[in-house]
Amino acid sequence: MTAEASLRAHLDAQARPPGSLGRIEDLAVRLALIQQTATPRADRATLLVFAGDHGLTEDGVSRYPSAVTQAMVSTLLAGKATANAFARAVGAEVVIVDAGVDADLAAHPALVEAKVRKRTRNAAREPAMTQDEVERALSSGAEQAAAAIERGAEVVVLGEMGIGNSASAALVMHRLALLPLADCVGVGAGHDAAGLAHKLAVLTRAAERSDATEPLEVLRQFGGLEIAMMAGAVHGAAERNTPVVVDGFICTAAALVAIRMRPEVRDACLFAHRSAEAGHDRMLKALGAEPLLDLGLRLGEGTGGLLALPLLRAAAALMSEVASLDDVLAGRI
């Protein structure tokens, strides 16, 4: 009997109708397979919020200026962002990683200084990163996941902060999910129709600049430092048999890079929710992923990933804490 078959047999033997908990049973099996144990746990979770700025903002792809990235990082470090509120609600650690914020950030206990450079280059005009910068970002992301796991995290949740990163993610999706660019571009932080049209025009110029399709080269040409670090974090967590909860559109683009580089890490990824951002559903389908939640979210910061944590904890408890029907009928409870 395979490990998966054994786990499903264990669930089917519990004191309830087999299959009565639907996708929660599937989630319980996934957790057990990822952690390689019949008693998975998801009590201790760390949200890693990777922050970086994008040269694409020079061409007006976002409604907001890059300075908002620094402001929101400061808000996260002050514990006053939405992600902080949700993390407190579900009992998760929050760590902010400076991947490439276009500012010098003051030291803070919750901040990891991992800046590769101050923001990427403008991908509409030149490659966003050098090969060395991509490799450093991937390596650093893996290190951040490893550090969280060494501190006791049983689950790693991906989050991001970076004005312009939905534009970068759309380009990554376009090339790695093999979809028309127009199907990948959405309103991001709140474009109106004119802003969306301008964003698409800028990204069309960027796409015409390079025909890259290989994952590392797509990341170098169009990616963001925070996107590269998140891809590395997927690799780092998967290597340590730790589930990675993937948040929304930008985090999924990072997971797409990670999976195209190393398909085996797909098994460690749990997709938290279906974002309201245009293109996210198509990207999930390209990955064969069925998200846990569908709440119309499009904030980012890891908020959707945090909201999915109670489902993981319930699934883990299901696997290890529910009596078998045989024990119930024999009076052994």
N, C-alpha and C positions, 0 to 999 in steps of 0.2 A: 504494500500500500504506500502511495506517495505521501509526502508530508502534508500536502493540501488535502488529500482524501482523508487522512487521519484526523486533521483538524475539523473538517466538515462532519465527519462521523461523530466526533465529540460533541459538536453543537446539536446534531440531530438527536443525540441521546438525552438531551436536557429535558427538564420537566416543562415542556411546552410543545405545541405543534411544530414539527420540523418546517423550517422556512418562514415561520411566522414573524420574524423580525427583518425580513427582506434584506435590504442593502447593508444594514448594520451587521448582519452575519458575514457578508462579504468583506466588510471593513475589518471585522475581528480576525478573519483569516488572513487578510493582507498584513495586518499589524504583526501577527504571529510569524508569518513567513519572513517579513522584513527583519524582525528582531531575532529570528531563529530560535523561538521559544514557544512553548504551549501556553505560557502565562505572560503575555505581553503587557507592557505598562506604558502609560502616557500621562502620568501625573506631573512630571517635571518637564516643562517646555520652555524653550528660549526663542524669543522673537529676535531675529537678526535683521535690523533695518539698515540696508546699505544705501548710502547717500552719495550722489554725484551730480555734477552739472554737465551740460551739453553745449558744444559749440554751435549746434543747429539753431539754438535760440537767437543767434545773431541775425538769422533770416526770418524771425517772427513766427516760428512754428508753434509757439505757446501764447496763450492769452496773458501769461504772467512773466515778469522778468526773472532772470536767474537768481537775483537776490532773495527771492522767496524761499529757495532751497535752504539757504543759511538760516533764515528766520524760522522755518519749520523744524530744522534740526535743533535749534535752540529751544523751541517749544517742546519737542520730544524729550530733550535732556532735562527740561523743567518739569516733566511729568504731566504736561497739560494738553497734549495732543489726543486725538481720538484713539490712537493705538494704545496710549498709556491707560486711558479709561477702560478700554476693552481688556487689556492685559491684567489690570487689577481685578476686573470682574471674573476672569477665568483663571487667575493665579499663574501668570506666566512672567518670566524674566524678560526684560527689554534691554537690548544692547544696540547701540547705534555705531555703525562702522563708517568712517569717513573714507570713502573710496576715491572721491575726486571732487569734493566741494570746492567751488571757486572762491575760497576764503580761508583765512587762518583761524581755526577754531580753538577756543580755550580748552585746556585740559578739563576733563570731567570723569567721575568714576564710571559712568555708563557709556563713555565714548572710547572707541578704539581708533587710534590714529593709524590709518593704513593708506593714506593718500598716495596714489601713484603719480598723479599730476593734478593741477587745478583745471578741471573740466577737460572734456575731450575737444579735439579740433572740430571744425565745422564740416560734417560729413557731406554736405551739399557741394563742397569745394575740394575736399581732400580726404584721405583716410582719417577716420576718427582717432585711431591709435596706431602706434608702432607695434611690431611683433613683440618686442620686449615688454611693452606696456600691457599688452593682452596677456602674455604669459605671467607677468607679475600679478595682475589682477586675479587671474584664475587661481594661482597658487595661494594668494592671500585669502580668497574666499574659502578655499578648502581648509586653510588654517583656522579661520574663524569658526567654521562648523566643528572642527576637531576640538577647539578650545571649549566651545559650549558643551560638547559631549563629555569632555574631561571634567567639566564642572558638575556634571550629573544630569544633563539634559537627556531625556528619553525621546524627545521629539524636537526637531528644529523647524521653526516657522520662518518662512522668507517674507521680508517686507522691503519696501524701497521708498526713497524720497529723492526726487530730482526733476526740476522743471525741464520740460522737453523730452522726458524719457518715453512718453507714449509715441513720439515721432520715431525715436531710435528703435523702439520695440516693433513698430509697424514695418520698418525696413527689414529688420531681422526676420519677422514673420513672413514677409513677402518672398524672401529668398529661400528660407528653410522649410516653409510650409507649402511652397510652390503655388501661391495664390496671387491673383491680380492685386496690385498695390492699392487700388481703390477699395478693395474689400478688406484691407488691413488698417486703414486710416480712420480714426474716430475723433470725437470732439476733445478728448483728453480732459484737461482741467476746466473746460467749459466754453469752447469756441462757438460762435454763431455760424450761420451758413457761409458768410463771407470769409471768416477766419478759417473754417474747415477747407474751403476751396483753396485758400492761400497755402495752407499746410500741405495739402495734396500736391500743389504745384511745386513747392520747395522739395518735397520728398521725391517727386518724379525726377527732378534734376539730379538729386543725389543718386537715385537708382540708375540713371543713365550714365553716371560717371564711372561705375564699376559693374562688371558682370559676375562678381563673386557669387559662388554657390557653395563652396566648401565651408563648413561651420566656423573654423578658426578665422578664415579670411573674411567671411561675412561679419564676424564680430569685430575684426580689425577695421574694416571699411565703415561699418554703420553702427556698431554697438556703443554702449556706454560703460564706463568703468564700474558702475554699480551692477549693471546687467552681467558683465563678465565675472564680477565677484560672486554674484548669486549662482551663476553656472558652476563656478568652482565650489561653492558651498554644497550644491547638489552632489557633486562628486565626492567631496569630503565626508558628507553624512552617509552616503550610500556605501562607501568603503568601510564604514564602522557600523553597518547594519542598523542604521537609525532612520526612521521615517522622516521625510521632508514634506511639510505642508506648504503647498504652492498657492500663493494668494491670487491676485488677479492678472490683468493683461500683461503688465511688464514682467512680473515674476514668471508667468507662463512662457514668455519669450525667452527668458533666461533658462528655464527648464528645457525648452525646445533646443537651445544651443547645447546644453549639457547632454541631452539624449541623442542628438545627432552626432555628437562627438563620441559618446560611449552608450550605445543602446541599452546595455544591461542596467544602467542606473534608473531607467523608466520604472522598474519594479519598486523602487524606494519612494517614488513620488506620489503623494496624495493631493489631489486637486481640490481646493477648498470650496470654490464657488464659481458660478458663471457670472462674469462681470456684465454690466450694462454697456461697457465700452464696445463700440462696433468692432467686429473682428475677433473678439475673444471666443465666442462660440465656435467660429470656424477653426481657430487655432486648437481648441480643445478636441475638436473632431479630427483634425490632422494628427493629433497625438493619440487618438483612440481613448480619450479620457472622459469619464462621466463625473462631473463635480459633485460634491456632497451637498451644496446649498445653491439656491437660486433666489437671491434677495434683491436684485436690482442694484447692487453695490458698484461703485466705480471710484472709490476714494484712494485705494492703495494703502501704504504704510503697514501692510500686513493685517489690516482690520478683518478681512474675510477669513484669513487663516486662523486668527484668534477665535472667531465665532465658531469655527469648525472643531476646535479642541474638545468641547464637551462630548461631541459625537465619538471622537477617538477614545476618550476615557470610558464612555459607556460601552463601546465595543470591546475594549480591553477587559473591563469588568465582566462582560458577558462570557468571555472565554474562560475566565478563571474562578468566578464566584457563584455560578448558578449550578444548582444540584441536578443530578441526573434523574430521569424518570424512575429508573430502577431503585435508586436510593429512596425516593419519595414513597414508592409503593411498598418497599420493604420496611418502612418506618425507621430508616437509618438517619433521619434528619433531626 
